Amino acid sequence: MKFLLSFLTLILTFSSCDSSKKTIESNLEMQKDILSETYNITQVGSNDNISTEITLSFDQATNKVTGFAGCNSFFGAYSIQDNTIKFSNIAASKKFCPNEIGTIENHFLKALNTTTHYSIKDNTITLSDNESTLIKGATQPVVPNKNDQVNYKTKLEVTYKTFSRTSFDFILISESRILTSKDKGLQNTITNKTESNDWKEIDALIEAIDLNTIPKLKPPSTKHQYDGAAHTTLAIIIGDTEYMTPTFDQGNPPQAIKDLVNKVLSIKEKLAKQ
């Protein structure tokens, strides 16, 4: 009888250890996910209709956080334990911001400083305090097989956007049209027809890119974080799904998209000469 009780105790002990081990591994895996992602912010407080680009990037190697708050770049540090998170030393550049964008930015940065918990589910991060959701953001979803896309060729677009304190430049290219604008609200645009040879080259360049990697590309330089270069992004859009790069310095894109960026810019230059 004593032997049986000892044996059962031993089994329960190993079971408890195994359960603890799995919990630790689960927590570590969750930390690994958050520490290596860039999130596009979709909600700040009760506002789930964000009208400006806001990004949040985690660097696992340095425990640093960086991003774009809607008007200014920001940076700081973070620490995590289990599902709790603390942001510290958050600082931002000092651009003059339009009222609406400045208000959203202030709410976002304040929310970061008051965040105490996080969770990740289905490529979405939720940052909260003890009472409510403060921030939500999403990585880009896994790209479906192109052969499974409905009307893939006619639903494909590329956008390239670059902006600084004093300038804004945007170009969208699809099989049928080229849309350009220097208006941040995209209210004033110019439309031209896409030449078939240009589109064939762009299509081939997109085919050569692993779209799954686009949101995780590392910019080769980060001068945009302190206004040393214009903020630039490139996005490939399939239907209603947008696969956007993290912000990079104008003139210095990640190597994986360099040829595509150069082609987009050559089309833009050709239009300017017309």
PABABA-182875 format. One record per residue: residue in three letters; x negated, y, z negated of N, C-alpha, C in turn. Coordinates in steps of 0.02 Angstrom, whole numbers, plus 50000, padded with zeros to 5 digits. Atoms other than C-alpha are relative to their C-alpha. Example, Ala and Ser with C-alpha at 12.3 -4.5 7.8 and 13.67 -1.06 7.14 Angstrom:
REM PABABA-182875
ALA499554994150000493854977549610499555006050000;SER500424994150003493164994749643500395005549963;
REM end
This chain:
REM PABABA-182875
MET499594994050000500005000050000499575006350000;LYS500474994350002498595012149955499665000950067;PHE500344999749935497745007550118500465003150052;LEU499514997349953499335011350216500085007549992;LEU499934992850013499535028350132499395003850024;SER500624996749977497715032550167499985000450075;PHE500015000249927497915027450348500485005250029;LEU499514995049977499475038250369499745007149989;THR500294993450014498595053050287499475001850052;LEU500524998949950497145050850407500305001950068;ILE499664998649937498325050750557500285007150000;LEU499714993350005499215066450496499465005350003;THR500564995249999497545075150469499745001150071;PHE500234999449931496955071350646500515003550044;SER499464996849962498655076450715500005007549988;SER500014992950017498555092950622499415003550032;CYS500604997149970496785096050684500095000850075;ASP499894999749928497295092050862500475005650018;SER499524994649989498775103850850499665006849994;SER500364993650010497655117750782499535001350058;LYS500464999349945496405114450920500365002450063;LYS499614998049941497755115851053500225007249994;THR499794993150010498375132050976499445004950014;ILE500584995849988496625139350978499845000350074;GLU500145000149929496355133751157500515004150039;SER499474996149967498025141251207499875007449992;ASN500144992950012497565157851126499415002450041;LEU500594998149961495875157851210500165000650073;GLU499814999749930496665154251378500405006350014;MET499614994049993497895168451352499545006150001;GLN500484994550002496455180051307499615000450065;LYS500375000249937495525174451463500415003250055;ASP499574997149949497035179151570500005007649995;ILE499934992750006497225196651499499345003650012;LEU500654996749997495365200351497499705000350069;SER500305000149933495095197851682500485002550053;GLU499504998049952496585206151763500075007650005;THR499774993249990497145222751835500754999950007;TYR499274999849999498965226851804500255006550029;ASN499654994149974500065238751903500595001349954;ILE499504998650052501165247251773500685001350033;THR499324999549973503025245451808500495003149951;GLN499554997150050503765252051645499605003349945;VAL500284996550058503295264751512500595002149956;GLY499434998850043504485265351365500634997450032;SER499375002049968506255264851433500025001550074;ASN500034998249930505705271251603499734994150041;ASP500215005749958505665256351722500035001850074;ASN500014997649931505675267051879499425004950008;ILE500604995849999503885273651880499895002850070;SER500044996849935503675286252020499285001450022;THR500704998849983501775286752019499594993749984;GLU500425005850011500365274052024499655000449932;ILE500355000750064499745268451853499704993049998;THR500335006550003498475254551831499644999149933;LEU500335001750064497695245651681499564994050013;SER500485005449986496115235051699499604998249938;PHE500375002650056495255224151569499344996950023;ASP500665002849986493395219751570499814995549942;GLN500135004950053493105203851470499295000449974;ALA500715000150019491215205651470499835005649951;THR500184994250041491205222751386500545002149951;ASN499424997950041492915223651300500185007350013;LYS499814993249979493195239751397500654999750040;VAL499394999449960494825245551473499955006450041;THR500024994249956494955257451621500645000150041;GLY499424999749957496295263251739500165006950024;PHE499764993649974497275277151819500685001349969;ALA499404998750040498635285451714500545003850037;GLY499504996449961499585293751856499725006450030;CYS500334993949976498515309351874499264999949982;ASN500695000450023496925306351774499764992849991;SER500315006450017495735291751759499904999749924;PHE500115000650072495535284751584499554993949986;PHE500425005650020494385272851490500014999549924;GLY500015001050073494175265751316499794992949984;ALA500185006750023493945249751217500624996549973;TYR499455003850029495065235851154499724994049963;SER500175006250036495005221251034500644996049992;ILE499415004350007496175206351020499884994549949;GLN500005005850044496585192850895500684996750005;ASP499385003449986497885179850936500415004250050;ASN499604996049953499295190051014500025007449980;THR500044992950018498815206650933499445003350040;ILE500494996349961497855220151026499975007149973;LYS500104993150023497125236850977499575003750050;PHE500384995749956496565250451096499685005649959;SER500364994850038495275263051035499585004350047;ASN500434995349963494265277951096500265001350071;ILE499724998649934495465280951241499875007350018;ALA500144993249975494885296151341500175000350074;ALA499794999149930495425303351508499685006250029;SER500234994049966494825315651638500515005649990;LYS499594994250018495565333051629500275003850061;LYS499704996749942496415336451795500655003649980;PHE499354996950007497875348451805500514995650034;CYS499515004749973499425337651831500685003350007;PRO499314997649994501165341851897500404997849939;ASN499635001350062502455342151757500264992949993;GLU499715006750004503355325851798499474994649991;ILE500545005050004501765315851826499635000749934;GLY500354998850064500925323851675500394997249942;THR499585002750054502395318851565499954992449996;ILE500065007349998502335300651621499314997949975;GLU500695001650021500445300551597499935000649924;ASN500044999150072500585307451420500354994449962;HIS499635005450032501895294451374499614993450004;PHE500395006149990500805280551446499404999749952;LEU500594999950043499225285651352500194999649926;LYS499765000550070500195288051190500214992949984;ALA499785006950011500965270751212499404995349990;LEU500605004150009499235263051231499745000549929;ASN500284998850067498665270751068500434997249944;THR499565002650052500175264150973500164992650010;THR499885007149987500165246551048499694995749945;THR500265004750050499955232350923500024992750024;HIS499925006949978500485216551017500044999650076;TYR499935001149929500445209151191500244992950013;SER499825006649976501155194451286499934999850075;ILE500075000949928500895187451461500454994450022;LYS499565005149972502185178051562500135001550073;ASP499864999449928502335175051749499665006150030;ASN500414994649972500935187351794500215006949975;THR499784993650028501755200851688499755000849929;ILE500234998550068500985208851533500505004749967;THR499574995650040502055216651397499615002349940;LEU500324997050058501285228551271500545003049956;SER499464997750044502325232651117499725001949932;ASP500164999050070502315238950940500444995249960;ASN499605004750040503265230550798500745000450015;GLU499284999049990504925237050861500244999550072;SER499744999749931505005238951050499444999350052;THR500465000449943504205236751220499765007050017;LEU500304993549984503005250951260499795000550073;ILE500275000049931502225245951427500104993050030;LYS500005006349962502495232551559499615001050064;GLY500374999749938501385228651707499954993150031;ALA500025006449965501175215151838499404999750046;THR500505001349949499785207551939500394998250063;GLN499665002049939500165203252119500134992549998;PRO499845007150000501035186452139499594996250051;VAL500365004349953500265171752231500315000950069;VAL499764998849932500385174452418500284993650030;PRO499745005849966501545162352507499614998450063;ASN500315002049937500895152652655500265004450056;LYS499784995549947500945164352804500484996550048;ASN499565003649955501765150752907500714999649973;ASP499345000450031503215150952783500345006849997;GLN499714993450002503495169652798500515000850057;VAL499504998649949505075174852890499785006150040;ASN500214994549957504595185553039499365003249974;TYR500624997650032502845187152966499695005850039;LYS500364995049961502105197153110500375006750002;THR499624993849996503515209953115500115003149931;LYS499904997450068503535212152925499335002049968;LEU500674998750026501665215752907499825007450008;GLU500244993149998500985233052863499365000649959;VAL500604998450038499345240352800500055007449980;THR500024993050021499235256252697499315001549970;TYR500644997650027497685266252651500135006949971;LYS499854993750034497815280352524499395002449962;THR500554997150037496495292052457500215006849974;PHE499804993550029496735306852341499515002249947;SER500424996950051495795318652228500415005749970;ARG499654994550032496225334052127500295004850052;THR499794994949950496385344552285500234997250066;SER499835002849935496785332352425500404993549994;PHE499625006249996497915318052477500024997950073;ASP500005002549932497815307152632500304993050000;PHE499655006449998498925292452680500094997850072;ILE499865002849934499055280952830500324993249992;LEU499675006649997500225266352862499984997650072;ILE500045002949933499965254853010500394993550002;SER499655006249986501165241653074499934998550074;GLU500065001949930501345232953240500305005350046;SER499644995449957502515246453305499825007449988;ARG500094992950014501985262653220499405001449955;ILE500514997450045500645272853133500305006249967;LEU499724994450037501275284652998499455003149958;THR500514996550038500125297852924500325005849962;SER499754994450040500385311052791499465002749954;LYS500424996850050499465323452683500425002649942;ASP499524998050051500995325752573500074994449950;LYS499995005250051500905316252409500694996849992;GLY499335002750005502785314152408500234996550063;LEU499865003149935502735307652588500655002550030;GLN499414997049970504125319552635499855002650070;ASN500214997549934503145326752782499524994950031;THR500415005349969502465313152896499975001050076;ILE500075000149927501865311053075499984992750022;THR499965006949976502265295153172499734999550071;ASN500265001549934501305288153320500104992550014;LYS499935006949980501415271953417499344996349992;THR500615004150009500175258053376499804996950066;GLU500255003249939499105252553522499914992549987;SER500005007350009499195233753550499314997349984;ASN500685002550014497305231253549499805001549928;ASP500144998350070497155240353382500364995249953;TRP499625004450044498525229753306499724992950000;LYS500295006749996497765213553369499374999449956;GLU500615000050041496115218253285500165000249926;ILE499804999650070496965223053122500294993349977;ASP499695006450017497985207053123499464994649989;ALA500545004950007496405196653148499605001249936;LEU500374998350061495515205853006500394997949938;ILE499595002150056496975202552889499994992449992;GLU500025007350002496985184152936499374997449966;ALA500655002250028495165183152880499945001449925;ILE500034998250070495565189952706500424995249958;ASP499615003950048496125179052560500415004949959;LEU499584994950032497595189552503500064998949924;ASN499975001450072497595180952332499475003949962;THR500564996750035495955189752292500055007649999;ILE499984992749993496465207452338500095003849934;PRO499924996250062497115213052167499424999349951;LYS500555001350046495535206252084499335002350027;LEU500644997749971494225214152197499665005049953;LYS500394995550042492845223052102499725005850042;PRO500294994449962492445240652166499255000249991;PRO500734999950005490585242052205499735006149962;SER500204994150039490525259252121500635002949969;THR499424997450037491645268752001499965007549988;LYS500064992750007491305287152031500695003349992;HIS499334997150004493185290052045500235000749927;GLN499794999850070493325287151857499815006549966;TYR500184993650028492475303751823499995005550054;ASP499914995149947493005313351979499395000850045;GLY500584999849955491395309252071500164997950071;ALA499775002049933492375302352218500764999749998;ALA499275000449996494175302052279500244992949983;HIS499695006550015495305288052216500284997150065;THR499795003049937495645275752356500284993049988;THR499725006850002496735260252377500194997850070;LEU499755003049938497155248552519500504994749980;ALA499495005150014498715237752522500204996550064;ILE499725004049946499315223852635500714998149978;ILE499295000950018501215222652636500314994850045;ILE499645005149964502185207252688500725000149975;GLY499314999550022504045210352683500065004849941;ASP499924995950060504455216852509499424999249950;THR500555001450046502815210852432499375003950021;GLU500594995849987501315222452417499404997249962;TYR500615002550030499545216252384499485005750002;MET500404993950003498545231352326499344998949965;THR500665000350032496705233152285500005004249937;PRO500144995250053496115240752122499725006450032;THR500264993749975495595258952144499244999550012;PHE500724999949986493895261052227499805006950026;ASP500254993549977492795275752281500115000850075;GLN499944998649928493195283752448499314999350032;GLY500635001049964491845278352572499604994049975;ASN500375005750026491315263252469500494994449978;PRO499515005250017492635249352478499664993449982;PRO500275006750012492385231552415499834996650066;GLN500255003049939491455220952542500544996050036;ALA499505004549970492925209152571500495003750046;ILE499524996249960493995223052646499665005550041;LYS500374994549969492625234152718500165000650075;ASP499864999849928492935229352901500715002550014;LEU499314997749991494805232052882500065007549986;VAL500004992950016494545249052799499695004050057;ASN500334996549945493345254252937500455000450062;LYS499544999949943494615249353069500575004949990;VAL499474995250015495995259152984499755007150008;LEU500284993249995494875274452972499845001950073;SER500144998549929494355272953155500645001850037;ILE499364998349970496195273153205500215007049979;LYS499824993450026496485288353095499595005450035;GLU500424995149966495005297453174500215000950073;LYS499794999649929495625293253349500645004250006;LEU499394996049999497325300653308499855007449991;ALA500174993050013496505316553243499735003550062;LYS500284997149939495665319153411500515001050055;GLN499504999449948497265317953510500325006950002;
REM end
